[in-house]
Amino acid sequence: MFILPSVKTPLIMKALTFLFFLLLLLLITSSAFCQNPLDTKEESQEIINLINSYSKARDTKDTVLLKEILVKDVDQLVSSGVWRKGIAEAVQGMMESSTSNPGDRTLKVESIRFLDPDAAIVDARYEIKNANGTVRKMWSTFVVVTETEQWKISAIRNMLPIGN
């Protein structure tokens, strides 16, 4: 049987204990910063449904639905550069825009990136087909969050790429 000398045993034990705690610390911190795949099919479909509800509310000028799917402090930056801050200003601006810029609006979700289980960034193609047949091709980015266990829109950014 091999026995370590008693003088070296406490040093070896201290070194092993230190290494154990160092390894444990590394495992804990690395797992805290790992991105887990949050985008379940169910969550993604709920977000797509939310964007579809937003599109429907805009088309039908349904202010009640808009107020249900937007957070109170929503903000929107439209393609003309106008900021709409707060739910009242956003809803009013959306209604005015739908009236002054008629056309068939379509939003098609292209990607969803989950930041955490309660927040995601949604990119969508946004097209408005005018009565004369021209199509205005834009992008919309939505920041969506869960509020009272329901996905809601927190921010909207509409962009009109140059050349469209």
C-alpha positions as CSV (number, residue, x, y, z in Angstrom):
1,M,0.0,0.0,0.0
2,F,1.3,3.4,-1.0
3,I,1.0,6.1,1.7
4,L,1.9,9.7,1.0
5,P,4.2,11.4,3.6
6,S,2.1,13.3,6.1
7,V,3.8,16.7,5.2
8,K,2.7,16.6,1.6
9,T,-0.8,15.3,2.2
10,P,-2.3,18.7,3.4
11,L,-0.7,20.5,0.4
12,I,-2.0,18.0,-2.1
13,M,-5.5,18.1,-0.5
14,K,-5.5,21.9,-0.6
15,A,-4.4,21.8,-4.3
16,L,-7.0,19.3,-5.2
17,T,-9.7,21.2,-3.3
18,F,-8.7,24.4,-5.1
19,L,-8.8,22.7,-8.5
20,F,-12.2,21.2,-7.8
21,F,-13.7,24.5,-6.8
22,L,-12.0,26.2,-9.8
23,L,-13.5,23.6,-12.2
24,L,-16.9,24.0,-10.5
25,L,-16.8,27.7,-10.9
26,L,-15.9,27.4,-14.6
27,L,-18.7,25.0,-15.2
28,I,-21.3,27.2,-13.5
29,T,-20.2,30.4,-15.2
30,S,-19.9,28.8,-18.7
31,S,-23.4,27.3,-18.4
32,A,-24.8,30.7,-17.3
33,F,-23.6,32.3,-20.6
34,C,-24.5,29.5,-22.9
35,Q,-27.4,30.3,-25.2
36,N,-30.1,27.7,-24.9
37,P,-32.3,27.0,-27.9
38,L,-35.3,29.1,-26.8
39,D,-37.2,29.1,-30.1
40,T,-39.6,26.3,-29.7
41,K,-42.1,25.8,-32.5
42,E,-44.9,26.7,-30.1
43,E,-43.4,30.0,-29.1
44,S,-42.5,30.8,-32.7
45,Q,-46.0,30.1,-33.8
46,E,-47.4,32.3,-31.1
47,I,-45.2,35.2,-32.2
48,I,-46.2,34.7,-35.9
49,N,-49.9,34.7,-34.8
50,L,-49.2,38.0,-32.9
51,I,-47.7,39.6,-36.0
52,N,-50.7,38.3,-38.0
53,S,-53.1,39.9,-35.4
54,Y,-51.2,43.2,-35.7
55,S,-51.6,43.1,-39.5
56,K,-55.3,42.2,-39.2
57,A,-55.9,45.0,-36.7
58,R,-54.2,47.5,-39.1
59,D,-56.3,46.3,-42.0
60,T,-59.6,46.4,-40.2
61,K,-58.6,49.5,-38.1
62,D,-59.4,47.5,-35.0
63,T,-58.1,49.8,-32.2
64,V,-59.4,47.4,-29.5
65,L,-57.2,44.5,-30.8
66,L,-54.2,46.9,-31.2
67,K,-54.5,47.9,-27.6
68,E,-54.6,44.2,-26.6
69,I,-51.4,43.3,-28.5
70,L,-49.2,46.4,-27.8
71,V,-47.5,47.1,-24.5
72,K,-48.5,50.5,-22.9
73,D,-45.1,52.1,-23.6
74,V,-44.8,50.8,-27.1
75,D,-42.7,52.8,-29.5
76,Q,-42.7,52.9,-33.3
77,L,-40.3,54.4,-35.8
78,V,-42.0,54.6,-39.2
79,S,-40.3,54.7,-42.6
80,S,-40.8,58.5,-42.8
81,G,-38.7,59.0,-39.7
82,V,-41.6,59.8,-37.4
83,W,-41.5,58.4,-33.8
84,R,-44.7,57.3,-32.1
85,K,-44.2,56.8,-28.4
86,G,-46.8,55.3,-26.1
87,I,-49.9,53.2,-26.9
88,A,-52.2,56.2,-27.5
89,E,-49.8,57.9,-30.0
90,A,-48.9,54.6,-31.7
91,V,-52.6,53.6,-32.2
92,Q,-53.6,57.0,-33.4
93,G,-50.7,57.1,-35.9
94,M,-51.4,53.6,-37.1
95,M,-55.0,54.5,-37.8
96,E,-54.1,57.8,-39.6
97,S,-51.5,56.0,-41.7
98,S,-53.8,53.2,-42.7
99,T,-56.4,55.8,-43.8
100,S,-53.9,58.1,-45.6
101,N,-51.9,55.3,-47.2
102,P,-54.5,52.8,-48.3
103,G,-53.5,49.5,-49.9
104,D,-53.2,45.8,-49.2
105,R,-50.7,45.3,-46.4
106,T,-48.8,42.1,-45.9
107,L,-46.3,41.2,-43.2
108,K,-44.4,37.9,-43.7
109,V,-42.2,36.9,-40.8
110,E,-38.7,36.0,-42.0
111,S,-36.9,35.3,-38.8
112,I,-37.4,35.2,-35.0
113,R,-34.4,35.6,-32.7
114,F,-35.1,34.8,-29.0
115,L,-33.1,37.0,-26.6
116,D,-34.4,35.1,-23.6
117,P,-37.6,33.2,-22.8
118,D,-39.6,36.4,-22.6
119,A,-38.2,38.6,-25.4
120,A,-37.5,38.2,-29.1
121,I,-36.7,40.2,-32.2
122,V,-38.9,39.5,-35.2
123,D,-37.9,40.5,-38.8
124,A,-40.7,40.6,-41.4
125,R,-41.1,41.7,-45.0
126,Y,-43.6,44.5,-45.1
127,E,-45.3,45.2,-48.4
128,I,-48.1,47.7,-49.3
129,K,-49.8,47.1,-52.7
130,N,-51.2,50.4,-53.8
131,A,-54.4,50.8,-55.9
132,N,-52.4,51.6,-59.0
133,G,-50.6,48.2,-58.7
134,T,-47.3,49.5,-57.4
135,V,-45.8,47.7,-54.4
136,R,-43.9,49.5,-51.6
137,K,-41.4,46.9,-50.3
138,M,-40.1,47.5,-46.8
139,W,-38.9,45.7,-43.7
140,S,-40.4,45.7,-40.2
141,T,-38.6,44.7,-37.1
142,F,-40.6,44.0,-34.0
143,V,-39.4,43.6,-30.4
144,V,-41.9,41.3,-28.7
145,V,-42.1,40.5,-25.0
146,T,-44.3,38.4,-22.8
147,E,-46.6,40.3,-20.6
148,T,-49.1,38.5,-18.4
149,E,-48.1,35.2,-20.1
150,Q,-49.0,36.7,-23.6
151,W,-46.7,37.8,-26.3
152,K,-47.1,41.6,-27.0
153,I,-45.4,44.1,-29.3
154,S,-43.0,46.4,-27.5
155,A,-41.3,48.2,-30.4
156,I,-41.7,48.5,-34.2
157,R,-39.1,49.7,-36.7
158,N,-40.2,50.1,-40.3
159,M,-37.5,50.5,-42.9
160,L,-37.7,51.4,-46.5
161,P,-34.5,50.2,-48.2
162,I,-32.9,52.6,-50.7
163,G,-33.9,51.7,-54.3
164,N,-37.4,50.4,-53.4
